[in-house]
């Protein structure tokens, strides 16, 4: 069975490696074009391309997926199956091409958390479990018939990076098992719409997260803010702004926090509490949020004690709402 593999980031490279290790015939790999990255703007290849080149596989990097030359090149491989992991939406002319179809691995328990950021949104929403789903690509994004699902528990302190790694490791098994089911003709795909109707589900979306979505809403409860911080950590990271008495505003990334029960009801909501040495807390309506790890623009990420040594935050500073 000949496979063409589509993917870009680390999680997709890990699954490609697993497919190759299982002995499957990957005849070509499709990934994004090289892009300039970093301060030096050096050309950067995707993790999937690096993996493919290591194994001597042909690599296709189309700018436009509907380009006629690219479509014909894909067709020339006569692949039986296309496998997609963390790649952009494919046009029908591509996903309908292989006789055994095109399958995708999605980092949620579909039909929940359809979209570009399922790992982040599951933690932000305080879920205690998520998982992986393999499904057959269809016209609408993340809506195709489901082949296989595996669950993963979300620990109370787990952040998005840790959940990503857990799902990546599990994904290596899930994608290989799914391909084996297809190879042996044992797939009994389930319609997502039938699951929605049978379980009377209210769907939770997982849209792409932009920088403006990353600012903490300090009006929310301590639990909601805590989940928001870990759901965006380490990337793209929760943002907050604080202002010193001179009017200068610092835009900060917050990577880790902790909920602290409120001890003094007269503490002014949204004020800052600090000893200027070891701790920095934000007073909320129902609790305090203790900031544990932080990064100022242009500087490295650091523990809060190190940050306070270099930036003399006092209780005269204000939270920018």
HELIX and SHEET records of a PDB file:
HELIX    1   1 UNK A   10  UNK A   21  1                                  12    
HELIX    2   2 UNK A   47  UNK A   54  1                                   8    
HELIX    3   3 UNK A   68  UNK A   76  1                                   9    
HELIX    4   4 UNK A   92  UNK A   95  1                                   4    
HELIX    5   5 UNK A  118  UNK A  124  1                                   7    
HELIX    6   6 UNK A  160  UNK A  183  1                                  24    
HELIX    7   7 UNK A  192  UNK A  199  1                                   8    
HELIX    8   8 UNK A  211  UNK A  214  5                                   4    
HELIX    9   9 UNK A  222  UNK A  231  1                                  10    
HELIX   10  10 UNK A  304  UNK A  310  1                                   7    
SHEET    1   A 7 UNK A  59  UNK A  60  0                                        
SHEET    2   A 7 UNK A  25  UNK A  30  1                                        
SHEET    3   A 7 UNK A   2  UNK A   7  1                                        
SHEET    4   A 7 UNK A  81  UNK A  85  1                                        
SHEET    5   A 7 UNK A 102  UNK A 106  1                                        
SHEET    6   A 7 UNK A 129  UNK A 136 -1                                        
SHEET    7   A 7 UNK A 146  UNK A 153 -1                                        
SHEET    1   B 2 UNK A  35  UNK A  37  0                                        
SHEET    2   B 2 UNK A  42  UNK A  44 -1                                        
SHEET    1   C 6 UNK A 272  UNK A 274  0                                        
SHEET    2   C 6 UNK A 280  UNK A 283 -1                                        
SHEET    3   C 6 UNK A 287  UNK A 296 -1                                        
SHEET    4   C 6 UNK A 249  UNK A 261 -1                                        
SHEET    5   C 6 UNK A 238  UNK A 243 -1                                        
SHEET    6   C 6 UNK A 318  UNK A 320 -1                                        
SHEET    1   D 4 UNK A 272  UNK A 274  0                                        
SHEET    2   D 4 UNK A 280  UNK A 283 -1                                        
SHEET    3   D 4 UNK A 287  UNK A 296 -1                                        
SHEET    4   D 4 UNK A 302  UNK A 303 -1                                        
END                                                                             
